[in-house]
Amino acid sequence: MTMWQAPAAPDPGHRRPWLRIFFSGLVLWLLTVAVTFVTGNPNLVPTLVLLGSFLVPVTFVAWAFERRDTGELTPTLVFGTFLTGGVLGVLAASVLETYLLHPSPWLFAGVGLIEEAVKLCTLAFLTRRLATKTVRDGMVLGAAVGFGFAALESAGYAFTALFTVRGLSLMQLVQTEVLRGLLSPVGHGLWTAILGGVLFSSSTRDHFVVTGRLVLAYLGVSALHALWDSMHDIALIVTLLLTGTPGQYELLRNGWLPRPTQEQIDVFTVLSWGGLALVGAVGVAWLLAEARAARRAPAGRAGPGGWRIPVRPGP
């Protein structure tokens, strides 16, 4: 007979690998920032861009992975969805936006509709072999696609911020990465997680089902996306309507957006950040509502009257 031995208490670090990922990545990024500023070595710029752009998205995907429903969501599948979904998403969005969108008051609405459609289609394509589709797994995989898109998009913005009229600016690059890192949890990853949950909630083993609920969710998420992208202009217009001068009103009537004056900058900043916070709060509340509804509803039941898209189930 063997003596019974109580199992060892789990290591907190193993329970929360996302914390280890975040803090390890943050230290590496800070070291890269410091060495790049001290040495001025341009060979470190790609490392700085990639670490800063991927740190928060990868952390949140790892956090979401811990909350998966089934064993079908392996690290390989989630990582592949993150990387492949991100690349396919930014490539398709770039092509469509280049040829379909032109400067207009509806530009940001078009961006929201295109990018959310691309991410949704990419998610459906990459997960077509899953035999079991639960709402929570759909949210996790949707978040993976969205955060992959966000990471690559942030890398592009950070690289572009490096180039200024005064030459290369590492400070601009770092500021861009910090800002986008702080905002990324309530951006692409959140929006596509909502769509992933709705898509999987109305799907069967053999079909993705395009229901009215999915269409409404797509339009709603696209609206949040458009509001987020246009919040700078919305805040500026509201600021001018509240505190504008005759000269600024004249520019508005002629189709120009004047810069806020020094006296208006505080109002503009509050409106801009307040608007982003409101859009983010709506998205988080929506995701939580979808998760709560999923716990009360049976999984894998297709909604009535949907348009069925055949997919190949897993082996």
Secondary structure, 3 states (H helix, E strand, C coil): CCCCCCCCCCCHHHHCHHHHHHHHHHHHHHHHHHHHHHHCCHHHHHHHHHHHHHHHHHHHHHHHHCCCCCCCCCHHHHHHHHHHHHHHHHHHHHHHHHHHCCCCCCHHHHHHHHHHHHHHHHHHHHCCCCCCCCHHHHHHHHHHHHHHHHHHHHHHHHHHHCEECCEECHHHHHHHHHHHHHHHHHCHHHHHHHHHHHHHHCCCCCEEEECHHHHHHHHHHHHHHHHHHHHHHHHHHHHHHHHCCHHHHHHHHCCCCCCCCCCCHHHHHHHHHHHHHHHHHHHHHHHHHHHHHHHHCCCCCCCCCCEEEECCCCC
